[in-house]
Amino acid sequence: MAKDLRKASAKNDAPIWAKLAEYALKPSIARRDINLKRIGQLTKENDVVVFPGKVLGTGNIPHKITLCSFSISNSAAKKIINNGGKLIKYSDLIENNPTGKGVVLLG
């Protein structure tokens, strides 16, 4: 994953993918967790969000988002999908947003 992110960063001149590659190389113990409630506070309707850690299902998200994360709990995934949002893989995120413009990096 880190190799693909670095390649996308160099190809598209997008520093966001290089930063995400740095997070991917960190040990799992150093990664952060975030709750849906906090994501809801930090984002707006239809935002494309990347979180380099685990998304937990505590709280609710009041609007639709497109989310890419390293890990997500089942309850968080269900809440996002039930609210009209989407979950995508990092490869799809790079394909849809090659320069990283419009992508919100949390963390």
Disulfide bonds with the S-S distance in Angstrom:
none
